Amino acid sequence: MLSRTADHLFWMSRYMERAENTARMLDVNYQTSLLPQSADRASEGWEGILGISELTQAFQKKHDQVDARNVMQFMVRDAGNYSSIVSCLSAARENARAVRGTLTTELWETTNQTWLEFQRMLSDGGFERDPAALFEWVKFRSHLSRGVAVGTMLQDEALHFIRIGTFLERADNTARMLDVKFHALAGDYFGTWGDNDAPEVDFYHWSAILRSVSGFEIYRKVYRNVIRPDKVAELLILRPDMPRSLAACMNEVVTNLHLVANEQSEETQRRAGRLRSDLQFGRIDEILSTGLHAYLTQFLDRVNDIGAGISRDFLVPA
């Protein structure tokens, strides 16, 4: 496969996944903003959204006040923000168009229709009327795109690069969300809480975080207990059977990297495999005792390093 083709497929899937994750973050913050809380705490939540995406400075250049309306406008429909949903869906479509001949008709039409329909929803005021409905729609279209890719694409290098891009982006976004949300709600260490003494006032905030990664029902099934921060962290970091956990994402990255391996990708595969092993044999009490923020910061650095290695070994040089 040409490196340019692989590059377009890799970034097409990353941008689609990024659009979904942005919708998930905005949705959970929008839902929690409807709960009784102080103005300062509500503002902290929206500031956290900008912090997750490293967009605080870019936002401040365009808006004077951090509030729900300004942040959602910036993160949904601002084409000048390269991490906004509209920018991500546009970039996903352009990358798909560049490799139209490599994609199945169903996958191209799904990606193209997502972009066109999203444009219509923005122009007719659907976003302002019901932000939650738009976020759910973006998540659904991302699910549809992945399902169509797996269900119609030949199981060759093209699909493997799509999967690598998807799960590398998901790992990055899950780690960022965990870092900001956990720091805001529970501080950097919370492993000493007992089964029955977690603050009840935070129940809806923790459940909202779980719902943002489609993990609320999974948590109930796995732990059958009150929602505790240390168990939430364990679920979203170490559980390989949780689809959006860091462990599950790295399992997919390593598996698909092996399937596209070439003579110069050995070091990238080694680093990805080592990160997966650290997650496979890690323990949540050890992670929390050394500091969740430090752990997630290191994880993000390692994921970015793996992404750089993939670009160097397979894709068009930056």
C-alpha angles and dihedrals in degrees: 000000000000113000090232091057091048089049093055093047092047093051095040089061094041093054093047091050091046091053090053094047092048089052090050093051093047092046095053091047092047091050094047091046087066091061121092107272142133121276090243093055092047090052091049089056093056091043087054091057090057091045092052090057095038090238102124095111093044090051093049091056090062105029134042098200132048106222139132096269097048095043094047092048090049094046098041113034108011105113089190089065106078092202096052118113093247091052093047094050090046092050092047090053094047092050090048091049090053091059097032091138092056095053127075116250090249094054094047093048091048092052094043094046091049090058095045094047092047090054090052092049091053094047096049095050097252092135094055093045097051118002092176092058091052092050091051090049092053091050091049093050090051090051089049092050093052092046093050091048093052093040099048110021122094109253093248138112093295092062092042092057090047089054093046091053093047097051097038088055092045092052091051094049096044091052092049092049092048093049097052099037097045093047091051097047106033111009123237098303128038105142094115095072114117127225094266107030104070108128108265091208090070096050094100092046093052092045089050090054090051091048090051088065095036088251106121097093091039091054091052091049096047102039105021089202143097114296108271124182094229091053091047088053092048092050095050097041111032110019108101091192093060104091096216098039121117090244094053092047093051091047088059094044093051094045094051094041088057090053094055097036118146135182094277102042099077095103093048090049090049093053093046091048092049092051090050091050091051089055093043094054099029125116124214095224090057091048093050094045091058094042130275094228093054091047095050093044089055091046091054091049090052093047090051089049091052090049090052089049092052090051091049096046102039115006140064109291113254 
